[in-house]
Amino acid sequence: MSPATENLALEHWFAIRGLLDRQPEELLEIKGHHGILGHQYAIISKRLDRMDERVLRIEKWLGLVEA
């Protein structure tokens, strides 16, 4: 490995190690934020699916696609 690659690998290792050394409360907070983001993604995904269905119905009604 080149020195630059070794330094980059060490930087990543130290960053990961720093995350593992965090206090349990901080990790719980991070997990909570992750859960909230996952929930928001699910809501947006569901809304987009409904919008896709509505657009398809409109296209069929206008005769833009085969029924």
Secondary structure, 3 states (H helix, E strand, C coil): CCHHHHHHHHHHHHHHHHHHCCCHHHHHHHHHHHHHHHHHHHHHHHHHHHHHHHHHHHHHHHCCCCC
